[in-house]
Amino acid sequence: MTRNDKAQMWRGRRALLLLLALFLLPAAIAWTLFFSGWRPPATSNHGELLDPPVQVEASGLTPIAGPGGVPGFRGQWTMLVALQGPCEQTCQDRLRETRQVRRALAQNIDRAQRVLILEAEDHAPSEAFLERHPDLHVVTGGAEWARGADAPEVALSLIDSRGFRMMEYGEPFSPSGMLDDMKHLLRLSNVDIERLDGLSDRD
């Protein structure tokens, strides 16, 4: 065997070893990460997902301001502010921020609503404040489902279009984060609607 033959054989073996490494290295890394206990982040949501989600009931709610009567929690996504005590600075800040989030949904603005749940009617914001929030549903009444066990005084959460409270937002609150979540969820619900339409077209 000549020197050139040996060099060519070595190059062939080296190429084979490199090819095997390309296949085996990712598997080795995956096994190492798995047995070390590492896991990727479960979601990229800005809010905290509730597991399981909590079904919303409008029974017992009394409307005191806003468009129409008691808001329906099915068919629309709901930004819910549940309050202990009077609606003061933090509460009013959250209402302004959720107003901006809803406006930023642009063509999807009608797919979202805002609801403020109070313990008593005299806890409501001033009439002057409410005049600047004509889309805001303000209600009182029994809504034990509206707040988690460790909820802050001003609890902000998201109700899906099926009527389940499925995400909570803590402090510090990020309006842009909630907007990202809303846009993502609305896109997903659009996909579901298109799938249902496609199935009905086949019938």
N, C-alpha and C positions, 0 to 999 in steps of 0.2 A: 504494500500500500504506500503510495507516494505521500509526500508532505501535503500536497494540495488536496488529496483525498481525505487525509486526516482533518485538515482545516475545514473542509466542506462538511464532513460528518459532525464535527464539533458545532459548527454553525447551525446545523439541522437540529441537534440535540438542544442547543440553547433556545432556539425558536420554540421547540416543543415545551421546554420548561417554562418559558414565558407565557405560552398559551395556557398551560395548566394553572399557572399562578393567577391569570386573569379570571379563571373560573372558580378557583378554590379560595382566593383571598376574600371576596365578598361574603362567601359562606362562613369563613372563619371569623370575620368581623361580626357577622350577625349572631353567630353562636356565642361569641365572647360577650357581646352586649346583652344577649338574652340571659345568660347565666350570671352576669354581674348585677342583674336586677334593673337595668336601665330601661325606661319606657319613654316613647315620644309623648309630647303634650297631647292630651285627649282632644282639645278643641282650641280654636283661635278666637273664641267669643270674648267680648269685653265684659259682659255680664256673667253671672254665675247661674249655670243651668240647675233647675230644680229636678231632683230625681227621687220620687216620681213628681210630675207636674200636678198642680192642684186645680181641680175643677172649680170654676167660678159660678156662683149663683147670684142672680140679680134680685131674688126675693128678699124682701125686708128693706130694700133701699128706697129712699124717698128723695126725689129730685128737688133741689132748691134753686138751681141756676143752670143756664146753658141751653143748648138747642134741644127741643123736644122734651120727652119725659125721661123715664129711667133708661139709661143706655143699654143697648143690646150688646152682649159680649161674644156674639157669634157672627161671622161674616166680615169682621174687621179686626185688625190688630189694635190693641189697646195699650197705651202708655198710662200706667196707673200710679197715682200718688196717694198713698194711704197715710193719714196723719193722726198723731196723738197730740191733742191740744190745739191752740189757735194757729192759723196759717200766717206765720211771721216770716222773717227774712229768708231762712233756708228753704221753707216751703215755697215762697214766692220766687226765689231763684230757680228752683226745680221746675216750676211752672213756666217761667220764661224760657228756660233751656229746652224743655220738651216742646214748647211752641216752635222754637227754631228748628228742632229736629224734624217735626212734622212738616214745616214749610220746606225744608231741604229735601224732602221726598219727592218734590216736584210733581210729575204726572201721577205719582202713586199717593198723593196726599189724601185722597178720598178713601184709601184703603186702611187708614190709621185714624184713631181718635184718642182723645185725652180725657181721663176721668180723675177727679179728686174726690176721695172718700173722707168724710169728716165724722167725728164722734158726736158733734152737736152743731146745730145750725149757726149758733153765734160764734163758731170757730172759723167761719168762712172769711176769705179776704174781703176787702172793702168793695163797695159797688164800683168805685172808680177803677180799681184794679180789674175787676171782672169785665168791665166794659172794654178793656183792652184784650180780653181773651174770650171773644164771643163763641168760639168753638168748644170751650171747656165745659164738660159735664161736671156739675158739682152735686154730690149726693150725700145723704147721711143714712145711718142705719147699721144693722148688723152685717158685718162683712169680716168675719173671723178669718176667712181664707185670704184676706188682702195683705196680711202681714205675717212674716216668718217669726219663729220663736225669739230670735235675737235681732229683730229688726230695729233700726234706729228710729228716732222720733218721726222723721220724715222718710218713709219707706217707698222706694221707687221700684216698680217691676213691670214686666211685659207679659201681656196676655195674648195668646195666639188666636187665630181666626176661628178655631174650634171651641174657644171658651176655656182654655186651660192657662193658668198662671204658670209660666214655664221658665222665666228668667228673672233674677234679682240684680239690682245695682247698688253697690255699697259706696262708701266714701273713700277717697275723693271721687266724685262723679265726673265722668267724661262724656259730654254731649256728643262729641265726634265719635267716641267708641260706640255709643248707643246707635248713632246713625249708621255706622258700619254694620252693626248687627242687624238693624232693620232692613237695610238694603239687601244684605245677604239672605235673610229669611224671606223677604218678598220675592227675590229671584227664585229661591227654592220652591215657594208656593206657586209661582208661575209655571215652573216645570211640571209640578203635580197637576195643575189645571190643564196644561197642554196634553199630558198623558191621558187624562180622563176624556178630553175632547177627542183625542185620537181613537180611544177605545169605542166611544159612542159612534164615531163615524164609520167604524167597521161593522156595526150591528145592522 
